[in-house]
Amino acid sequence: MQNQNTMVAEIEISYTPKRLSLKRPIITSSNDVYEIFKELFNPKLMNIKEEFFVLFLNKANRIIGSYKVSSGGITGTVVDVRLILSIALKSLSCGLLLAHNHPSGNLKPSQADIDLTYKIKEAAKLMDIRLLDHLIISSEGYYSFNDEGEL
């Protein structure tokens, strides 16, 4: 009979930042968030397919890093909340910023956008991680859930 301990894989967690934390931008407004997310989205695809990105922040609201969660079709993309939270935990994030685009150019959040935002906010809250904002981006501008009192 095999020893039970040799059948269980060991999980190792590590995180090594690529840059000094003092050189990372500090988020102070939704416009700061929009300017950073604009750099992450491919402008050639903005009006073609929906994508979803997350920025991970430390306690001082400095950006730790970004992650492209998904790339979908014309009218939607799939977002796995567990994936977002696993990255937040591994990177020791204290805050999250979300953004996705609407290829139609309509900045009004859908019910699915509202439901997803609430789901991520509540899941993150269990881990003492704050959801600071969720932006809907188009080639014309942005909608901020935080600015509109939706968080």
N, C-alpha and C positions, 0 to 999 in steps of 0.2 A: 504494500500500500504506500502511495506517495505521501510525502509530508505536505500538509495543507498549506504551509507557509511558502513553499516554492511555487505554488500555482497562482499566487496573487502578485500582480504587477505593482511595483512601487511607483508612486506618482511623485514627480519632482517638479517644483514650481520655482521659476526664476524670472526676473525682470531686470533688464539692463537698458536704461535710457540711452538714446543715441546722441543727445546733446546735453550740454549743461542746462539745468532747469532755469537759470536766470535769463537765458537767451530766448526762452519760449514766450510767446505772446500771452498777455493777461486779458481775459475777457471782462469787459465792463458794460457792454450794451449789446442789443440784438444786431445793431449795425456791425459791430466787431465780428460777431458770429457770421453774419451774412458775407462779409468780405473774405473771411477764411474759407467758408464753404464754397464760395464762388471759384476759388482756386482748385478745389477738389473735384468739382463736377466738370465733365468734359463738355465744353460749350457746343461741340458738334452734335452731341447726343441729347442736349437739354430738351429739345422739342420733338424727340423721337421716342425715347424710352424712359421709364421711371427708374430712378436709382435711390438708394438709401444709405446715408453715411452717419457715423457717430464720431464726435470729438470727446475725448476723455480728459478730465481735468483733475488737478490736485486741489488741495484745500484752499490754496491762494488763487484759484481760478486760472492757473497757468495750464496751458495745453500740454498734456503728456503725449498724446498722439491721436491719430485718426484711424478709422477702419471703415472700409466699404462693406456694408452688411449684405447688400444684394443689388442686383441689376435685373430688371424685369422686362415687361412689355409696355405697350402704349398706355394701358389703363391701370397698371398696378405692378407691385413687386412683393415678394414674400419676405417678412422680417421675423427672425427667430429671436425672441426675447432672451432665451437662455444663452445664446451666443454672445449677445451684447453684454449681459451680466457676467459671463465667464471672463470676458476680456477686461471688463471693469475691475473685477476682483483680482485678476492676475497682475494688472498694472497698478493696483492700489489706488484706484481712482476714487475721488470724493464727489465728483460731479459729472454729469453727462449733458451733451448737447446733441440733438438729433436734427437731421435735415433730409428731406426728400424733395424731388421735383415733380411738378405736374406738367407733362408734355403739352397739355391743352392750353397752358398759360393761365388757367383759372387758379387763383390763389386761395379760394375758399376751401377750408378743410371739409373732407367728406366725413360721414359718420364713421367709416372705417379708420380714418386718420385720427379722429377724436378717441375712438375706442382703443386703438393701439397706443396712443400717447398715455392714456390713463393706465393701461395695463403695464407699460414700461415704468411709469412713475411709481405705481404701487409696488411692483416687484423690486425696484431699486431701493425704495424706502425701507424694505425689510432688511436690506444690507447696509443701511445708513449711507446710501448714495443718493445725492439730490439730482433730480431731473431739472435742469435750469431753463431749458427752452427746447422747442421743436419748431423748426422753420420749414415752411413750404416755399420752395424756390421756383421761379420761372425766369425766362430770359428778360422779363420786364421788371422784376422786383421780388419781394418776399412778404410772407405772412408770418408773424411771430405769435405762437400760442401764449407766451408770457406777456408780451405787450398788450394782447387782446384780453388778458385776464382769464385765459383758458387753463392755466395751471394752478 
